[in-house]
Amino acid sequence: MALSAAAATVRAEDVPPLGMSRIPAGSYAPLIRSKDEPERVPVAAYWLDSRPVTNGEFLAFVRAQPKWQRSRVSPLFADTGYLADWAADLELGPNALADAPVVRVSWFAARAYAQALGKRLPTTAEWERAAAAGFATADGATEPGFSAHVLAWFGQPTPVQLPAAGTGRPNYFGARDLHGLVWEWVDDFNTAMVTGESRGDTGLERNLFCGAGAAGVRDPSDFPAFMRAGFRSSVRANYAVPNLGFRCAQSP
């Protein structure tokens, strides 16, 4: 039997590029919001790298764009820790395996990498939307064992030699290693207290880490969300942190 025209038609936005996962339209519940802001922020469908960017991929980028090599990068765009685990500008070394996630990379460099591929960094809302999914369901908060899996990482030291990116169990949307491998840059990290989609929201909540802010917290028991919000608010765009990497996003 021939397929109907409707069944045979696949929308372009439903088919992500190779190596990316489709995150369907949904919403994001900010950790904290003011009384005038909605409980959930809508998030349009987008594509997200299925795993973090690797050392090998970033090496190809700095070969093509020498200004982002360790010895050439401007201190305005990366501090002295930039790619410090690499042996040299174009040599990874024993503690930076080619298939491991690239870390010690600044926001500026991560953003430049994404732009070179015609992509971008995900927003906080997009990253949190994807990370909220469990392994078997779209809502990890209600999935048995998922919260324990997320929490376990916070009690473990960062290994000197990171494992390969993408070896973790895929979540409901097909994205791997959103939890349990490295922290990840988001495009609007420096407006971590913005509770809406960063490109259109100017409502800053500056009381997150004081008593006055507790009244507006979505879930005081959501320790991972507090950790992520605190981490994002503590870094600057030129920081190169030993366990901070990134992945790219793209709009259909």
C-alpha positions as CSV (number, residue, x, y, z in Angstrom):
1,M,0.0,0.0,0.0
2,A,1.4,3.4,-0.9
3,L,2.0,5.9,1.9
4,S,-0.3,8.9,2.0
5,A,1.3,12.2,1.0
6,A,1.1,13.4,4.6
7,A,2.8,10.3,6.0
8,A,5.5,10.4,3.3
9,T,6.3,14.0,4.0
10,V,9.1,14.7,6.5
11,R,9.5,18.3,7.6
12,A,13.0,19.6,7.3
13,E,13.0,20.8,11.0
14,D,12.3,17.2,12.1
15,V,15.5,15.8,10.6
16,P,18.6,17.1,12.5
17,P,22.0,17.2,10.9
18,L,24.3,14.3,11.5
19,G,25.6,14.3,15.1
20,M,22.7,16.4,16.4
21,S,19.5,15.5,18.2
22,R,16.1,17.2,17.7
23,I,14.8,18.8,20.9
24,P,11.0,19.3,20.3
25,A,9.2,22.5,21.3
26,G,8.4,22.6,25.0
27,S,9.0,24.8,28.0
28,Y,11.5,25.5,30.7
29,A,10.7,26.1,34.3
30,P,13.2,28.7,35.6
31,L,14.8,28.0,39.0
32,I,13.7,31.4,40.2
33,R,11.3,34.0,38.9
34,S,9.6,37.2,40.0
35,K,5.9,37.3,40.8
36,D,5.2,38.8,37.5
37,E,6.9,36.2,35.4
38,P,5.4,32.9,34.1
39,E,6.1,29.6,35.8
40,R,7.2,28.1,32.5
41,V,9.0,29.7,29.5
42,P,8.3,28.4,26.0
43,V,11.2,26.9,24.1
44,A,10.9,26.5,20.3
45,A,12.1,23.3,18.7
46,Y,15.9,23.2,17.9
47,W,18.8,20.9,17.2
48,L,21.5,20.1,19.8
49,D,24.8,18.3,19.4
50,S,24.3,14.8,20.7
51,R,27.5,15.0,22.7
52,P,30.0,17.7,23.8
53,V,32.6,19.0,21.3
54,T,35.8,16.9,21.5
55,N,39.5,17.8,21.6
56,G,40.0,16.4,18.1
57,E,37.2,18.6,16.7
58,F,38.5,21.7,18.4
59,L,42.0,20.9,17.2
60,A,40.7,21.0,13.6
61,F,39.1,24.3,14.4
62,V,42.3,25.9,15.7
63,R,44.3,24.6,12.7
64,A,41.8,26.4,10.4
65,Q,41.7,29.5,12.6
66,P,45.2,30.1,14.1
67,K,44.1,33.1,16.1
68,W,42.4,30.7,18.5
69,Q,45.6,28.7,19.1
70,R,46.9,28.7,22.6
71,S,50.0,30.9,22.0
72,R,48.1,33.3,19.8
73,V,44.8,33.9,21.4
74,S,44.2,37.4,22.9
75,P,44.0,37.5,26.7
76,L,40.8,39.4,26.3
77,F,39.3,36.3,24.9
78,A,40.9,33.6,27.0
79,D,42.8,33.5,30.3
80,T,46.1,31.7,30.9
81,G,44.3,28.4,31.5
82,Y,43.1,28.2,27.9
83,L,43.8,24.7,26.5
84,A,46.4,24.3,29.2
85,D,45.9,20.5,29.2
86,W,47.2,20.4,25.6
87,A,50.9,19.6,24.9
88,A,51.2,22.5,22.4
89,D,49.2,24.7,20.1
90,L,48.6,21.8,17.7
91,E,49.3,18.8,19.9
92,L,46.8,17.3,22.3
93,G,49.0,15.4,24.7
94,P,48.3,12.4,27.1
95,N,45.6,14.2,29.2
96,A,43.6,15.6,26.3
97,L,42.5,12.5,24.3
98,A,41.1,13.3,20.8
99,D,37.6,11.8,21.6
100,A,37.3,13.4,25.1
101,P,35.4,16.6,25.5
102,V,37.4,19.7,25.0
103,V,37.7,21.7,28.3
104,R,39.7,24.8,29.4
105,V,38.1,26.7,26.5
106,S,36.6,30.1,27.0
107,W,33.1,31.2,26.0
108,F,34.6,33.4,23.3
109,A,36.4,30.4,21.8
110,A,33.4,28.1,22.1
111,R,31.2,30.7,20.4
112,A,33.7,31.2,17.6
113,Y,33.8,27.4,17.0
114,A,30.1,27.2,16.8
115,Q,29.8,30.1,14.4
116,A,32.5,28.6,12.2
117,L,30.1,25.6,11.7
118,G,27.1,27.8,11.1
119,K,25.8,26.9,14.6
120,R,25.6,28.7,18.0
121,L,25.7,27.9,21.7
122,P,22.4,26.9,23.2
123,T,20.6,29.3,25.5
124,T,20.1,28.5,29.2
125,A,16.5,27.7,28.5
126,E,17.4,25.4,25.6
127,W,20.1,23.6,27.5
128,E,17.9,23.1,30.6
129,R,15.0,22.0,28.4
130,A,17.1,19.2,26.9
131,A,18.7,18.3,30.3
132,A,15.3,18.0,32.0
133,A,14.6,14.8,30.0
134,G,15.2,11.5,31.6
135,F,16.5,8.3,29.9
136,A,13.1,6.9,29.2
137,T,10.7,9.9,29.6
138,A,10.6,13.5,28.6
139,D,10.5,14.5,32.3
140,G,13.4,13.1,34.3
141,A,12.1,14.5,37.5
142,T,9.4,11.8,37.6
143,E,11.6,9.0,36.3
144,P,12.8,6.6,39.0
145,G,16.6,6.7,39.5
146,F,17.2,9.7,37.2
147,S,17.7,12.3,39.9
148,A,20.1,10.0,41.8
149,H,22.1,9.7,38.5
150,V,22.3,13.4,38.1
151,L,23.3,14.0,41.8
152,A,26.0,11.4,41.8
153,W,28.3,13.5,39.6
154,F,28.5,16.3,42.1
155,G,30.2,14.1,44.6
156,Q,32.9,12.9,42.2
157,P,36.3,14.6,41.5
158,T,37.1,15.5,37.9
159,P,39.5,12.9,36.5
160,V,42.8,14.1,35.1
161,Q,42.0,12.2,31.9
162,L,38.4,12.7,30.9
163,P,36.5,9.7,29.2
164,A,35.3,9.9,25.6
165,A,32.4,12.2,24.9
166,G,29.2,10.5,23.8
167,T,29.6,7.2,25.6
168,G,27.0,8.0,28.2
169,R,23.5,6.7,28.0
170,P,21.3,8.8,25.6
171,N,18.4,10.7,27.1
172,Y,14.9,10.6,25.8
173,F,15.8,13.1,23.0
174,G,19.0,11.2,22.1
175,A,21.4,13.7,23.7
176,R,24.3,12.2,25.7
177,D,26.4,13.4,28.6
178,L,24.3,16.4,29.5
179,H,24.9,15.2,33.1
180,G,27.9,13.5,34.6
181,L,30.8,14.5,32.3
182,V,31.6,18.2,32.2
183,W,30.0,21.6,32.8
184,E,28.9,23.2,29.6
185,W,28.8,26.8,28.3
186,V,25.5,28.4,27.4
187,D,25.2,31.4,25.2
188,D,23.6,33.6,27.9
189,F,25.6,32.4,30.9
190,N,26.3,36.0,32.0
191,T,22.6,36.6,32.4
192,A,22.1,33.5,34.5
193,M,19.6,35.3,36.6
194,V,17.5,36.0,33.5
195,T,14.4,33.8,33.8
196,G,13.2,34.1,30.2
197,E,14.6,33.5,26.7
198,S,17.7,35.7,26.9
199,R,17.3,37.4,23.6
200,G,14.0,39.0,24.6
201,D,14.1,39.1,28.3
202,T,15.5,41.9,30.4
203,G,14.1,40.9,33.8
204,L,17.1,40.2,36.0
205,E,16.6,38.5,39.4
206,R,19.5,39.5,41.6
207,N,18.3,37.8,44.8
208,L,19.0,34.2,43.9
209,F,21.7,33.6,46.5
210,C,20.2,35.5,49.4
211,G,17.3,34.9,51.7
212,A,15.0,37.2,49.8
213,G,15.3,35.1,46.7
214,A,14.2,31.9,48.3
215,A,10.5,32.8,48.1
216,G,10.6,32.7,44.3
217,V,12.5,29.5,43.9
218,R,10.7,26.8,41.8
219,D,12.0,23.9,43.8
220,P,14.3,24.5,46.9
221,S,15.3,20.8,46.7
222,D,16.6,20.9,43.2
223,F,20.3,20.9,44.1
224,P,21.6,20.4,40.5
225,A,19.7,23.5,39.3
226,F,21.2,25.6,42.1
227,M,24.6,24.3,41.2
228,R,24.3,25.1,37.6
229,A,22.9,28.6,38.3
230,G,25.7,29.3,40.8
231,F,28.4,28.0,38.4
232,R,27.1,30.1,35.5
233,S,27.0,33.2,37.6
234,S,30.5,32.7,38.8
235,V,32.4,32.5,35.5
236,R,33.5,35.2,33.0
237,A,33.6,34.9,29.3
238,N,37.4,34.5,29.1
239,Y,37.6,31.9,31.8
240,A,39.1,28.5,30.8
241,V,38.0,26.0,33.5
242,P,39.4,22.4,33.7
243,N,35.9,20.8,33.6
244,L,34.0,23.3,31.5
245,G,33.3,22.3,27.8
246,F,30.4,23.0,25.4
247,R,28.2,21.7,22.7
248,C,26.5,23.5,19.8
249,A,22.9,24.2,18.9
250,Q,21.2,25.1,15.7
251,S,17.7,26.5,14.8
252,P,15.9,24.5,12.2
